[in-house]
Amino acid sequence: MSSTLQAETQIATSPDAPQASELQIEIQDLVAEINNPLSVIRSEWQELFERDAAATIFQHPEYAICELGHLPKSKLPCLMLLARHQGRLVGFGALVPKVSRSTHVGGVGPSMKIHGYRLVGNRFLGGSHSTVEQSLLEAAMREVRKRGARFLLIEDLDQSASLFEKSKSLEQRGFRVYSPTGMQVRLKIQLPKTYAEYWSKFSGKTRSTFRRQEKRLGDFRVVYSNSVEHVADFLRDANQISVNTWQTEQFGLRIRNDQFELAQFTFFANQGALRSYLLYLGDLPVTFVVGMQFRGVFRYDEVGFDRKYHSVAPGKILLIKLLEDLFAHDTPQWFDFGMGDADYKRVFANHESTAGNVWILPPGLRSQCLVAFLNGSRKIRQLGRSMTQALGWYTRMRQKSRLGASVDVNAKDVLKEVAAADEPGEGVANNPKTAPKKTKNQKSNVPQQP
């Protein structure tokens, strides 16, 4: 059992756990409290964050402050929910406005704005106490109804989590629970003590294939970014890659290299949580991983590769090198791929669960109609997908979307382009504004495979 899971179990079974009737719930304006220099809530929040062994980096008060500065304007106020026991803060939740468009959550037809709230950090601090979590969830839903919001969004909620169980239990009281993403496979790696032990899970044929792919990739280097001085260069080069990824084509630009991302990544670096990687062919940035590690969990948060280089599998090679580095120092207990199934994830993972983004909707006809519309739209989309699969179009459209021009690019073409970029006057390497700069603590190599 991981230390985080042990901590949750110990807290949940503690004889000092408060009863629901002993809790006092307060609702405060999040922005007003944070901007009030005389407020003591911020320091209480920080203390509770430090005490909660299951807290995520996204529940840190400084992260919330960073996020508040870049939220779009909304008619809904930002809220903080506080649970006190005998005057001491034992539970905390932050709710911020969330606007979803119907077409982005599975709806068909004209796009409509749906206003709701999002739970910051996807859990409640102190939520390892069952009564605290239940009381804060009920308080949150009272505020959703009071403010006229349509939903409370809890992102990336694992089906095995107690918060998911408590959310589903609200259905007995007329609330609706809907997943805009659908519940999806969530794959993880529980890391053994050594890389050699992990590497032994692969057959000799698979290991040989990895080595051939690495050799085929040619002259590459991996740069590890974990400090504030790395952030600007990482965002610049990851943005350059992101423009040419299939994710950007389908969902919009993933790495924007804007002021909000600069503030986010700087915060993660200052907290020692930033652990991101870039792979270069020559001096061309080809693939990136936005990674964060906090309290024994490495999050494979965002990944992308330039589709032009798909044929030489740069993403898989970067993943292998990343794993080598994780085993080489500060090894986490868990590697979390996040939501969504993929063949490459299954190759590397050794643990599986189910998770999804979850909406909790208040009782009433409006919620019933909205859920009925979204469920009906989902069935229409599934029917369309089934028809394209039956006609053999679905796979071709998916490949075209994800691979783009790369389906016509072979390894020789890639290597020629890399060589051309190293010629005087050509490519990134000779542009002083875009050339990647090595800093003192950046790595050009990571440990080799055993």
Summary of the structure (lengths in Angstrom):
residues: 450
radius of gyration: 23.5
end to end distance: 27.6
largest distance: 73.8
contacts: 1406
relative contact order: 0.13
helix: 47%
strand: 23%
